[in-house]
Amino acid sequence: MGGPGDPPEGTPEGAPGGGEDEYRSVVFDESFVRAARLQEYSAQERMADHAPAVRRRPALHRGPSRQALILVLLIALAFGTAVYMGVRHPYPTPKARLAEPVHMTVIPLAPRSAVPGSTDPEALYAHSPAAQFRIGALGFTLPATRRTTHFSESQVVAAVTIAKDYLVASTLDQGVLTGGGVRAVRLLVAPQQLDQFDQSFYHPAADGRHSPTGWLIRFDPSQVQLADRQIRVEGTLQAVESTSGALEVTADHTLVYALKPAGADARAKASLFTVRRELTFRFDRDDLRMHQAELVASYVQAGPLSCPDDTADHLRPLLAGQTAKAGGPAGTDPYATDNATALCGTLSSSAEPGV
């Protein structure tokens, strides 16, 4: 039979100590057992006085997601690449085409006698070589066109149309003729010639390069005014291919204006003023696309004018009853297409109205 500390079944066989238990000396009396009763805390007590039963997860750091950061990085990289390619692209920058200065010649034609006049401008036209001329823009007729080696028919039509628009703006526009604004003409000038165009009006000079009357027709408004707005026009337009990259248009027209003194009333006599104008234009594909013209040469004969006369800035016609200070070496007919004068000429009597 086992001792007081042995289990009821006795000491298991093979236990160390031969039945001597290492806890044999520990004695639990009744008072110890009563004092060691278990106490279970309520849920509220556990929440108040003890650590919570569930472990809290650490708070997540709210911020941009990884995908958003990658997207921003890709956008920045693409933008930087685009800027770099725009600055350091492999294609050579096209060189700006150099401007070729316009060659201008303005020849005054002096009358042999007093300038004929009439209170009826229609009578003057009827008795002059301009009797059969067309009126206004109708006189700038477009030629029959066909394609060239390097330009299509539509491109040739565009070239002569731009040339016609330039002629209308520079010879028929009422504001241009009377010394007003020249914007209507400037809009049709190729960009590489705008500096020469502007300098011609800011600093006009009779140097064959900077004469406003080489670009357009305008009269001194302090001396003359239009007696009839129906200007007579006759002439031709012709287009050819000058190089594989350019078309050349030649315009040869005679224009006749009825003029009278500035501020004069309806009873004042009018007289005719004749301008023979030959212009040469050049058009490349950019000019055709932008609807602009490059003026190459301008040759003008105009009268009746005193010879010589300063025609760089304005044309100052001789009016009805006036005579020229001096005449030129020979008669020049501005209506004849095969007649030219070097510096100054005499207005042929055939060019004056027979009234």
PENORTA-V607741 format. One record per backbone hydrogen bond with DSSP energy under -0.5 kcal/mol. NH is the residue of the N-H (numbers start at 1). CO is the residue of the C=O. Records with the same first field share a line. If there is no record, write none. Layout:
BEGIN
NH = CO / CO
END
This chain:
BEGIN
6 = 3
10 = 7
15 = 12
18 = 15
20 = 17
21 = 19
24 = 21
26 = 23
27 = 25
29 = 27
33 = 29
34 = 30
35 = 31
36 = 32 / 33
37 = 34
41 = 39
46 = 42
47 = 43
48 = 44
49 = 45
50 = 46
62 = 60
69 = 65
70 = 66
71 = 67
72 = 68
73 = 69
74 = 70
75 = 71
76 = 72
77 = 73
78 = 74
79 = 75
80 = 76
81 = 77
82 = 78
83 = 79
84 = 80
85 = 81
86 = 82
87 = 83
88 = 84
101 = 99
103 = 296
104 = 102 / 208
105 = 298
107 = 300
108 = 106 / 343
109 = 302
110 = 108 / 345
115 = 322
118 = 270
121 = 119
123 = 120
124 = 120
125 = 121
126 = 122
127 = 123
128 = 125
131 = 128
132 = 129
133 = 130
134 = 233
136 = 231
138 = 135
139 = 136
140 = 137
141 = 139
148 = 151
156 = 152
157 = 153
158 = 154
159 = 155
160 = 156
161 = 157
162 = 158
163 = 159
164 = 160
165 = 161
166 = 162
167 = 163
168 = 164
169 = 165
170 = 166
171 = 167
172 = 168
173 = 168
177 = 173
178 = 174
179 = 176
180 = 175
185 = 182
186 = 182
187 = 183
188 = 185
189 = 186
190 = 293
193 = 190
194 = 191
197 = 193
198 = 194
199 = 195
200 = 196
201 = 197 / 198
202 = 198
203 = 199
205 = 210
207 = 205
210 = 205
212 = 210 / 312
213 = 312
214 = 211
215 = 211 / 212
216 = 212
217 = 170
218 = 216
219 = 177
220 = 315
221 = 219
223 = 220
224 = 220
225 = 260
227 = 258
228 = 258
231 = 229
232 = 256
233 = 134
234 = 254
236 = 252
238 = 250
240 = 248
242 = 240 / 246
243 = 246
246 = 243
247 = 283
248 = 240
249 = 281
250 = 238
251 = 279
252 = 236
253 = 277
254 = 234
255 = 275
256 = 232
257 = 273
258 = 228
259 = 257 / 271
260 = 225
262 = 223
264 = 261
268 = 265
270 = 118
271 = 259
273 = 257
274 = 303
275 = 255
276 = 301
277 = 253 / 275
278 = 299
279 = 251 / 277
280 = 297
281 = 249
282 = 294
283 = 247
288 = 284
289 = 285
290 = 286
291 = 287
292 = 287
293 = 188
294 = 282
295 = 293
296 = 280 / 294
297 = 280
298 = 103
299 = 278
300 = 105
301 = 276
302 = 107
303 = 274
304 = 109
305 = 109
307 = 326
311 = 309
315 = 218
317 = 315
318 = 304
321 = 115
322 = 319
329 = 344
332 = 346
334 = 332
336 = 333
339 = 336
345 = 108
346 = 330
347 = 110
348 = 332
351 = 348
352 = 349
354 = 127
355 = 353
END
